[in-house]
């Protein structure tokens, strides 16, 4: 009975966390209360949906949440199979998996958005060259779409196509901002909005934006270089126990029985898991370069 209560408590907590993510509080664990993004259809875009679109995972957020929930249930049952008397250990392991999965999704989405922002510098250079040769802004966007690669090619082609079909500049740029939301992308799209609505020298505006984005990238690379040693040390410390344990079990198959058969073994294992999970989120917060 007690195990059943804890099991349903696990499901309720996962559903609550998923609902907060789905309502737009962000998939990366930073509950900062920022406004929701708006997609190209003008509807509110949740943090989880935004992260999935950034990673080009064309699935509904509910499907992703259900998949993570099923994996968490499997982890819960697996720990109960290994340690039948340690229900709390199984519950905490499942919760740690849920937190890790959503944090990883948010970090991967931010990484992809930063890659897009890095490539945007070259695309802006192409726009400046096209404008200097006498092309119109719309023709310059088409040139950037033809020369660029990957996500930049797709987004610039879509932007150019939308403008040719007569969409407003705000709606035309909403897809790029919604998928690759970053400071550089917002600056670039606002420059286009200002040009289409108020006129002005687009070439001069692009030069200013390009200079700002390059300064951001230069600072980011400097910070990442300074934190590289700590990041690699964190990965080494986190992975080395899982590499050592199979080696010991290969030489001494009964080596782990001392821990699993001891009355305090599950407690020690629970403490180790909790410390590792807490250390991961702590170091993740310290080593983040987008703050």
N, C-alpha and C positions, 0 to 999 in steps of 0.2 A: 504493500500500500504506500509506504513512504517513497519507494522508488518511482511509483507511478506519479505521485504528487510532484516530485522533483523533475520528472520527465516533462510533464505538462508546464511546469514553471519555466523550463528551458525553452519550450516552444513559445510561450507568451513573451519572454524576454526577446527572443529573436524576432518575433512579429513586431514588437514595439520598436526595436532598433531599425527594422526595415521600414516601418511606417514613417519614422523620423527622416530617414534618408530619402524615401520616396516623396515626402512633402517638401523637399528642397533644402534640408539643412546640411547637405553636403555628404559625399561618399567617402571623404578622407578623414572623418573624425573631428573636423574643426567646426564645431557648432557655433558659428559666429553670427547667426541670424541675418546674413546678407540676403538681399532680395533674390528671388528666383530669376533664372535666365528665361528669356522668351525665345521660342523657336521660330522657324520661318512661317509657321501658321498663325503666329500671334498668341499661342497658348503658353501657359506657364510650363517651364521645363524643370523637372526635378533634378536634384543633384545626381541621383543614381542614373537616371535616363541620360543626362548630359555626359557622364563618365562613360557609359556604354557606347554612346554615339561617337565620342572622341576616339575610343578604341576600335571603332567600326564593328561593334558587336550588335548586329541588328536583331536584338531580342528584347522582349518586354521586361521591364524591371521585375515584375512579379515572377517571371520564369527564372531569372537569376537568383532572386531571393529564395524561391522554392528549392533550387539546386543546392544552394549553400545550406539551407535548412536540412535537406536530406543527408548531405555529407556530415553535418554536425551530429545528426541522429546516429549515423553509422559510427562516428568516433565515440559517441556516448555509449553505444552498445559494445563497441570493441573494448573500451576501458572496463566496462562491467564484466566482460568475459575474462579479462586478464586479472582484474581485482574485484571479485564479486562483493566484497564488503566495503568498497570505497566508492559509494555513490557520489559523494561530493567531488572526488577527484575526477570522475567521469563527466560530471556536470561542468566543472570548471574547464576541463579540456575542450569540451564542445563550445563553450562560450568563447574561449581563447581562439578557436578556429574561426568563429563567426567574425570576431573583431579583426583578426588578421586578414581574412578574405576581403572585407570591405575596405580596410586600410590599404591593402595591396592594390585594389581596384582604383582607389583614388590616386595613389602614387603613380600608377602606370598612366592614368589619364593626364596627370600633370606633366609627366615626362614626355608624353606625346605632344602635348600643347607647347612645351618648351622647344621641342624639335621643330615644330611648325614655325614658331617664332624665329628660330635660328635661320631657317631657310627663307623666311620672309625678307631678310636683309638682301639676299641676292635678287629676289623678285622685285624689290623696290629699285634696285640698281637697274634692272631691265626696264622698268617703267620710266625711270629718268632718262635712259638712253633713247627710248622710243619717243618720249616727249621732246627731247632735244632735236630729234631728226624731223620734227614737224607733225607727228601723229597726234590725233585727237585722244583725249583720255580714254574713250571707249576702245579705240584701236590699240592703245598702249596696253590696256588690260588683256585684249585678245593676244597680243604679242607675248605678254608674260605667261599666258596660259599655254601657248604653243611651245615655248622654250623650257618652261619649268617641268619638274618631274614629281611623281608621287602625289602626295596629298595637296601640294601647292598647285600642281597642274589641274587637279580635279576642282579645287575651290575657285581658282581664277577662271576656269572655263565656265563653271556654274554661275559665277558673278557676272561675267560678260554676257552669258546667255540670258540671264534674268533682266539685265539692263536693256538688251536688244528687244526683249519682249514687252518692254514698257513698264516694268515694275518700278516702284519707288526705290530710291537708293537705300532707305532704311530697311525695307524688306529684303532687298537684294543682298545686303551685307549681313543680315541676321543669321544666315546659315554659318558663315565663317566664324562669327563671334560665338555662336552657340556651341559649335563643335571644338573650337580651339581658343577658348577664352583665356586671354593673357593680356598683360599691359600693352605689349607691342601691337597685338592684333587690334585691340580697342583703339589705340592711337591711329593706326593705319585706316581703319574703317571710318573713324570720325573725320579724318582728313578728306576722305571721299565724300562723306555726307556734307561737309562744309563746302566742298567744291561744287557739288551738284545743286545745292540749295542756295548758296550765296555767291558763287563764282570765286574768282581770285586766281592767283598763280599756283597751280597744282605742283609744278616742278619745285618751287621754293618750299612749299609745305612738305613735300616728300623728302627733300634734303634734310629738313629739320627733324622729321620723324626718324629717318634712317640714322641720323647722328645719335638720337636718344636711344634707339634700339641697340645700336652698336655699343654704346656705353654700358647699357644694361648687361649685354652678353659678356663684355670684357670683365665687368665686376663679378658676374656669376662664375665665370671660369676661374677667376682669382680665388673666390671663396671655395669653390669645389676643389681646387688644387690644395688649398690649405687644410681642408677637411678629409682629403683622400686617405691619409695615413690612419686617422681614427676610424674611417668607414671600413677599410680593409681589416683593421684589427677587430672591429665588431663582428664582421662576417666570419673571421677565423675563429674567434672565441665561441660564436654561436654554432658553428658547424662541427668543430673538432670533437665534441662529446659523441655525436652520432657517427663519427668515423672511428672513434676508439672502441666503442662498445661492440660493434661487429667483429673487430679484430680480436678483442678479448674472448668473445663467445666462440670464435673459430678455434682458438688455442685451448680454451677452458669452457666447454659447453655448460658446465654447472656453475660458472662464475656468478651469474646474475641471480641464481636461486637464493643466495645469501640475503639479497635485498628483498626479493619477492616473498620469501617464506618468513621473514622476520615480522613480528607484530607491528613494528614501527616503519617497515619498508614503504608501504603506500604513503605514509605521512611524509617521509623524506622525499619520495618521488613527487608528491604534490607540491612540496615547498620548492623543489628544483624547477618544476614547470612554471609555477607562479613567479619565481624570481626571474626566469628567463623571459617570460612574456612581459613582465613589468620593465625589465631592462631593455627589451626590444623597443617598446613604445617610448621609453624615456630617451634612448639614444636617437630614435627616429625623430623625435621632436627637436633634439639639440642639433642634429646634423642636417636638418632641412635647409635648403638654399633659396627657397622661394618666399621667405618671410621678410 
